[in-house]
Amino acid sequence: MAGVADAFAVGYGTEHRNLWIPNCAAGKYAVYPVGVYLFAPKKGAFTQVSLYSSVVKPPETYQLTGYVR
């Protein structure tokens, strides 16, 4: 678990990405490993995440939304 003073966290996992072919409901999924980088802490919670993979370049960064204390 990340502490208040932690500026980032790293890890890895598996992404299941919908390829939307032929459409989103019937789309096939690609499954591949990703590196996960959490950063930009605010009030003890990370607010952004970047996903690194050998399939999608450059890395994708997302704003995390949800409850922040």
Backbone atoms as SQL, in Angstrom:
CREATE TABLE atoms (id INTEGER PRIMARY KEY, chain TEXT, resi INTEGER, resn TEXT, atom TEXT, x REAL, y REAL, z REAL);
INSERT INTO atoms VALUES
  (1, 'A', 1, 'MET', 'N', 0.848, -1.186, 0.000),
  (2, 'A', 1, 'MET', 'CA', 0.000, 0.000, 0.000),
  (3, 'A', 1, 'MET', 'C', 0.883, 1.235, 0.000),
  (4, 'A', 2, 'ALA', 'N', 0.491, 2.210, -0.763),
  (5, 'A', 2, 'ALA', 'CA', 1.278, 3.433, -0.879),
  (6, 'A', 2, 'ALA', 'C', 1.062, 4.319, 0.335),
  (7, 'A', 3, 'GLY', 'N', 2.148, 4.880, 0.820),
  (8, 'A', 3, 'GLY', 'CA', 2.059, 5.815, 1.928),
  (9, 'A', 3, 'GLY', 'C', 1.832, 7.225, 1.420),
  (10, 'A', 4, 'VAL', 'N', 1.568, 8.135, 2.335),
  (11, 'A', 4, 'VAL', 'CA', 1.282, 9.522, 1.968),
  (12, 'A', 4, 'VAL', 'C', 2.467, 10.150, 1.252),
  (13, 'A', 5, 'ALA', 'N', 3.685, 9.781, 1.637),
  (14, 'A', 5, 'ALA', 'CA', 4.875, 10.400, 1.055),
  (15, 'A', 5, 'ALA', 'C', 5.286, 9.766, -0.275),
  (16, 'A', 6, 'ASP', 'N', 4.643, 8.676, -0.683),
  (17, 'A', 6, 'ASP', 'CA', 5.011, 8.019, -1.930),
  (18, 'A', 6, 'ASP', 'C', 4.566, 8.847, -3.128),
  (19, 'A', 7, 'ALA', 'N', 5.507, 9.148, -4.035),
  (20, 'A', 7, 'ALA', 'CA', 5.198, 9.963, -5.206),
  (21, 'A', 7, 'ALA', 'C', 4.697, 9.124, -6.373),
  (22, 'A', 8, 'PHE', 'N', 5.002, 7.817, -6.364),
  (23, 'A', 8, 'PHE', 'CA', 4.559, 6.956, -7.453),
  (24, 'A', 8, 'PHE', 'C', 4.549, 5.499, -6.989),
  (25, 'A', 9, 'ALA', 'N', 3.903, 4.662, -7.789),
  (26, 'A', 9, 'ALA', 'CA', 3.901, 3.218, -7.569),
  (27, 'A', 9, 'ALA', 'C', 3.971, 2.543, -8.929),
  (28, 'A', 10, 'VAL', 'N', 4.648, 1.424, -8.996),
  (29, 'A', 10, 'VAL', 'CA', 4.768, 0.692, -10.255),
  (30, 'A', 10, 'VAL', 'C', 4.344, -0.757, -10.054),
  (31, 'A', 11, 'GLY', 'N', 3.916, -1.372, -11.139),
  (32, 'A', 11, 'GLY', 'CA', 3.523, -2.771, -11.088),
  (33, 'A', 11, 'GLY', 'C', 3.323, -3.290, -12.494),
  (34, 'A', 12, 'TYR', 'N', 2.749, -4.457, -12.604),
  (35, 'A', 12, 'TYR', 'CA', 2.480, -5.023, -13.914),
  (36, 'A', 12, 'TYR', 'C', 1.193, -5.831, -13.839),
  (37, 'A', 13, 'GLY', 'N', 0.614, -6.067, -14.990),
  (38, 'A', 13, 'GLY', 'CA', -0.628, -6.816, -15.043),
  (39, 'A', 13, 'GLY', 'C', -0.918, -7.252, -16.462),
  (40, 'A', 14, 'THR', 'N', -2.154, -7.627, -16.707),
  (41, 'A', 14, 'THR', 'CA', -2.595, -8.073, -18.018),
  (42, 'A', 14, 'THR', 'C', -3.771, -7.224, -18.463),
  (43, 'A', 15, 'GLU', 'N', -3.673, -6.655, -19.652),
  (44, 'A', 15, 'GLU', 'CA', -4.775, -5.866, -20.198),
  (45, 'A', 15, 'GLU', 'C', -5.592, -6.722, -21.155),
  (46, 'A', 16, 'HIS', 'N', -6.890, -6.576, -21.068),
  (47, 'A', 16, 'HIS', 'CA', -7.835, -7.202, -21.992),
  (48, 'A', 16, 'HIS', 'C', -8.485, -6.060, -22.770),
  (49, 'A', 17, 'ARG', 'N', -8.006, -5.802, -23.965),
  (50, 'A', 17, 'ARG', 'CA', -8.445, -4.639, -24.748),
  (51, 'A', 17, 'ARG', 'C', -9.426, -5.065, -25.833),
  (52, 'A', 18, 'ASN', 'N', -10.604, -4.427, -25.826),
  (53, 'A', 18, 'ASN', 'CA', -11.608, -4.677, -26.864),
  (54, 'A', 18, 'ASN', 'C', -11.130, -4.024, -28.154),
  (55, 'A', 19, 'LEU', 'N', -11.031, -4.800, -29.217),
  (56, 'A', 19, 'LEU', 'CA', -10.553, -4.282, -30.501),
  (57, 'A', 19, 'LEU', 'C', -11.665, -3.659, -31.345),
  (58, 'A', 20, 'TRP', 'N', -12.897, -3.775, -30.914),
  (59, 'A', 20, 'TRP', 'CA', -14.050, -3.159, -31.584),
  (60, 'A', 20, 'TRP', 'C', -14.231, -3.655, -33.016),
  (61, 'A', 21, 'ILE', 'N', -13.863, -4.891, -33.305),
  (62, 'A', 21, 'ILE', 'CA', -14.035, -5.438, -34.646),
  (63, 'A', 21, 'ILE', 'C', -14.999, -6.614, -34.556),
  (64, 'A', 22, 'PRO', 'N', -16.150, -6.591, -35.121),
  (65, 'A', 22, 'PRO', 'CA', -16.709, -5.589, -36.025),
  (66, 'A', 22, 'PRO', 'C', -17.333, -4.386, -35.307),
  (67, 'A', 23, 'ASN', 'N', -17.663, -4.529, -34.010),
  (68, 'A', 23, 'ASN', 'CA', -18.208, -3.417, -33.227),
  (69, 'A', 23, 'ASN', 'C', -17.904, -3.689, -31.756),
  (70, 'A', 24, 'CYS', 'N', -18.275, -2.759, -30.869),
  (71, 'A', 24, 'CYS', 'CA', -17.909, -2.929, -29.462),
  (72, 'A', 24, 'CYS', 'C', -18.602, -4.122, -28.810),
  (73, 'A', 25, 'ALA', 'N', -19.843, -4.405, -29.181),
  (74, 'A', 25, 'ALA', 'CA', -20.583, -5.503, -28.555),
  (75, 'A', 25, 'ALA', 'C', -20.045, -6.864, -28.986),
  (76, 'A', 26, 'ALA', 'N', -19.626, -6.983, -30.236),
  (77, 'A', 26, 'ALA', 'CA', -19.160, -8.269, -30.758),
  (78, 'A', 26, 'ALA', 'C', -17.642, -8.298, -30.929),
  (79, 'A', 27, 'GLY', 'N', -16.974, -7.299, -30.361),
  (80, 'A', 27, 'GLY', 'CA', -15.539, -7.165, -30.577),
  (81, 'A', 27, 'GLY', 'C', -14.712, -8.278, -29.986),
  (82, 'A', 28, 'LYS', 'N', -13.625, -8.561, -30.641),
  (83, 'A', 28, 'LYS', 'CA', -12.634, -9.514, -30.147),
  (84, 'A', 28, 'LYS', 'C', -11.723, -8.794, -29.162),
  (85, 'A', 29, 'TYR', 'N', -11.094, -9.561, -28.270),
  (86, 'A', 29, 'TYR', 'CA', -10.203, -8.983, -27.273),
  (87, 'A', 29, 'TYR', 'C', -8.761, -9.392, -27.522),
  (88, 'A', 30, 'ALA', 'N', -7.864, -8.423, -27.346),
  (89, 'A', 30, 'ALA', 'CA', -6.434, -8.692, -27.357),
  (90, 'A', 30, 'ALA', 'C', -5.993, -8.737, -25.892),
  (91, 'A', 31, 'VAL', 'N', -5.172, -9.704, -25.550),
  (92, 'A', 31, 'VAL', 'CA', -4.695, -9.865, -24.177),
  (93, 'A', 31, 'VAL', 'C', -3.174, -9.792, -24.204),
  (94, 'A', 32, 'TYR', 'N', -2.601, -8.865, -23.395),
  (95, 'A', 32, 'TYR', 'CA', -1.158, -8.713, -23.386),
  (96, 'A', 32, 'TYR', 'C', -0.699, -8.093, -22.075),
  (97, 'A', 33, 'PRO', 'N', 0.566, -8.278, -21.734),
  (98, 'A', 33, 'PRO', 'CA', 1.097, -7.729, -20.485),
  (99, 'A', 33, 'PRO', 'C', 1.282, -6.217, -20.579),
  (100, 'A', 34, 'VAL', 'N', 1.089, -5.539, -19.456),
  (101, 'A', 34, 'VAL', 'CA', 1.312, -4.093, -19.367),
  (102, 'A', 34, 'VAL', 'C', 2.061, -3.760, -18.086),
  (103, 'A', 35, 'GLY', 'N', 2.831, -2.698, -18.159),
  (104, 'A', 35, 'GLY', 'CA', 3.421, -2.096, -16.977),
  (105, 'A', 35, 'GLY', 'C', 2.491, -0.989, -16.519),
  (106, 'A', 36, 'VAL', 'N', 2.331, -0.826, -15.229),
  (107, 'A', 36, 'VAL', 'CA', 1.417, 0.166, -14.669),
  (108, 'A', 36, 'VAL', 'C', 2.225, 1.140, -13.820),
  (109, 'A', 37, 'TYR', 'N', 2.025, 2.428, -14.048),
  (110, 'A', 37, 'TYR', 'CA', 2.723, 3.485, -13.319),
  (111, 'A', 37, 'TYR', 'C', 1.673, 4.440, -12.764),
  (112, 'A', 38, 'LEU', 'N', 1.524, 4.463, -11.454),
  (113, 'A', 38, 'LEU', 'CA', 0.593, 5.373, -10.781),
  (114, 'A', 38, 'LEU', 'C', 1.378, 6.569, -10.262),
  (115, 'A', 39, 'PHE', 'N', 0.821, 7.768, -10.424),
  (116, 'A', 39, 'PHE', 'CA', 1.547, 8.966, -10.001),
  (117, 'A', 39, 'PHE', 'C', 0.585, 10.111, -9.727),
  (118, 'A', 40, 'ALA', 'N', 1.150, 11.274, -9.443),
  (119, 'A', 40, 'ALA', 'CA', 0.408, 12.500, -9.135),
  (120, 'A', 40, 'ALA', 'C', -0.505, 12.321, -7.917),
  (121, 'A', 41, 'PRO', 'N', 0.093, 12.003, -6.751),
  (122, 'A', 41, 'PRO', 'CA', -0.735, 11.815, -5.563),
  (123, 'A', 41, 'PRO', 'C', -1.384, 13.115, -5.097),
  (124, 'A', 42, 'LYS', 'N', -2.598, 12.980, -4.592),
  (125, 'A', 42, 'LYS', 'CA', -3.324, 14.105, -4.033),
  (126, 'A', 42, 'LYS', 'C', -4.121, 13.575, -2.843),
  (127, 'A', 43, 'LYS', 'N', -3.879, 14.144, -1.690),
  (128, 'A', 43, 'LYS', 'CA', -4.558, 13.739, -0.454),
  (129, 'A', 43, 'LYS', 'C', -4.424, 12.239, -0.211),
  (130, 'A', 44, 'GLY', 'N', -3.236, 11.688, -0.481),
  (131, 'A', 44, 'GLY', 'CA', -2.978, 10.290, -0.196),
  (132, 'A', 44, 'GLY', 'C', -3.438, 9.296, -1.231),
  (133, 'A', 45, 'ALA', 'N', -3.937, 9.762, -2.386),
  (134, 'A', 45, 'ALA', 'CA', -4.394, 8.857, -3.438),
  (135, 'A', 45, 'ALA', 'C', -3.777, 9.276, -4.770),
  (136, 'A', 46, 'PHE', 'N', -3.427, 8.294, -5.594),
  (137, 'A', 46, 'PHE', 'CA', -2.888, 8.603, -6.917),
  (138, 'A', 46, 'PHE', 'C', -4.013, 9.090, -7.829),
  (139, 'A', 47, 'THR', 'N', -3.698, 10.068, -8.673),
  (140, 'A', 47, 'THR', 'CA', -4.722, 10.659, -9.533),
  (141, 'A', 47, 'THR', 'C', -4.513, 10.369, -11.018),
  (142, 'A', 48, 'GLN', 'N', -3.369, 9.765, -11.385),
  (143, 'A', 48, 'GLN', 'CA', -3.125, 9.445, -12.784),
  (144, 'A', 48, 'GLN', 'C', -2.474, 8.072, -12.894),
  (145, 'A', 49, 'VAL', 'N', -2.706, 7.407, -14.027),
  (146, 'A', 49, 'VAL', 'CA', -2.100, 6.112, -14.294),
  (147, 'A', 49, 'VAL', 'C', -1.628, 6.077, -15.745),
  (148, 'A', 50, 'SER', 'N', -0.456, 5.502, -15.970),
  (149, 'A', 50, 'SER', 'CA', 0.053, 5.273, -17.320),
  (150, 'A', 50, 'SER', 'C', 0.213, 3.780, -17.518),
  (151, 'A', 51, 'LEU', 'N', -0.170, 3.307, -18.712),
  (152, 'A', 51, 'LEU', 'CA', -0.029, 1.904, -19.085),
  (153, 'A', 51, 'LEU', 'C', 1.030, 1.787, -20.170),
  (154, 'A', 52, 'TYR', 'N', 2.001, 0.911, -19.953),
  (155, 'A', 52, 'TYR', 'CA', 3.093, 0.693, -20.895),
  (156, 'A', 52, 'TYR', 'C', 2.984, -0.716, -21.443),
  (157, 'A', 53, 'SER', 'N', 3.020, -0.853, -22.762),
  (158, 'A', 53, 'SER', 'CA', 2.970, -2.182, -23.371),
  (159, 'A', 53, 'SER', 'C', 3.822, -2.202, -24.624),
  (160, 'A', 54, 'SER', 'N', 4.069, -3.408, -25.119),
  (161, 'A', 54, 'SER', 'CA', 4.801, -3.543, -26.373),
  (162, 'A', 54, 'SER', 'C', 3.853, -3.475, -27.559),
  (163, 'A', 55, 'VAL', 'N', 2.541, -3.399, -27.293),
  (164, 'A', 55, 'VAL', 'CA', 1.528, -3.387, -28.348),
  (165, 'A', 55, 'VAL', 'C', 1.084, -1.961, -28.682),
  (166, 'A', 56, 'VAL', 'N', 0.822, -1.157, -27.655),
  (167, 'A', 56, 'VAL', 'CA', 0.322, 0.208, -27.842),
  (168, 'A', 56, 'VAL', 'C', 1.432, 1.187, -27.490),
  (169, 'A', 57, 'LYS', 'N', 1.763, 2.049, -28.443),
  (170, 'A', 57, 'LYS', 'CA', 2.792, 3.060, -28.192),
  (171, 'A', 57, 'LYS', 'C', 2.282, 4.395, -28.687),
  (172, 'A', 58, 'PRO', 'N', 2.556, 5.480, -28.059),
  (173, 'A', 58, 'PRO', 'CA', 3.279, 5.639, -26.798),
  (174, 'A', 58, 'PRO', 'C', 2.426, 5.181, -25.622),
  (175, 'A', 59, 'PRO', 'N', 2.974, 5.238, -24.390),
  (176, 'A', 59, 'PRO', 'CA', 2.182, 4.845, -23.226),
  (177, 'A', 59, 'PRO', 'C', 0.891, 5.662, -23.144),
  (178, 'A', 60, 'GLU', 'N', -0.153, 5.022, -22.635),
  (179, 'A', 60, 'GLU', 'CA', -1.439, 5.697, -22.474),
  (180, 'A', 60, 'GLU', 'C', -1.557, 6.180, -21.035),
  (181, 'A', 61, 'THR', 'N', -1.971, 7.436, -20.861),
  (182, 'A', 61, 'THR', 'CA', -2.127, 8.012, -19.527),
  (183, 'A', 61, 'THR', 'C', -3.574, 8.405, -19.329),
  (184, 'A', 62, 'TYR', 'N', -4.104, 8.060, -18.147),
  (185, 'A', 62, 'TYR', 'CA', -5.498, 8.331, -17.817),
  (186, 'A', 62, 'TYR', 'C', -5.598, 9.059, -16.485),
  (187, 'A', 63, 'GLN', 'N', -6.554, 9.950, -16.407),
  (188, 'A', 63, 'GLN', 'CA', -6.882, 10.621, -15.155),
  (189, 'A', 63, 'GLN', 'C', -7.774, 9.680, -14.352),
  (190, 'A', 64, 'LEU', 'N', -7.402, 9.425, -13.105),
  (191, 'A', 64, 'LEU', 'CA', -8.225, 8.585, -12.249),
  (192, 'A', 64, 'LEU', 'C', -9.272, 9.452, -11.574),
  (193, 'A', 65, 'THR', 'N', -10.500, 9.031, -11.612),
  (194, 'A', 65, 'THR', 'CA', -11.577, 9.758, -10.957),
  (195, 'A', 65, 'THR', 'C', -12.140, 8.887, -9.855),
  (196, 'A', 66, 'GLY', 'N', -12.803, 9.500, -8.957),
  (197, 'A', 66, 'GLY', 'CA', -13.372, 8.760, -7.845),
  (198, 'A', 66, 'GLY', 'C', -13.239, 9.546, -6.576),
  (199, 'A', 67, 'TYR', 'N', -13.456, 8.889, -5.494),
  (200, 'A', 67, 'TYR', 'CA', -13.451, 9.538, -4.193),
  (201, 'A', 67, 'TYR', 'C', -12.028, 9.872, -3.769),
  (202, 'A', 68, 'VAL', 'N', -11.771, 11.137, -3.479),
  (203, 'A', 68, 'VAL', 'CA', -10.505, 11.586, -2.916),
  (204, 'A', 68, 'VAL', 'C', -10.824, 12.215, -1.581),
  (205, 'A', 69, 'ARG', 'N', -10.151, 11.700, -0.557),
  (206, 'A', 69, 'ARG', 'CA', -10.430, 12.188, 0.800),
  (207, 'A', 69, 'ARG', 'C', -10.153, 13.646, 0.964);
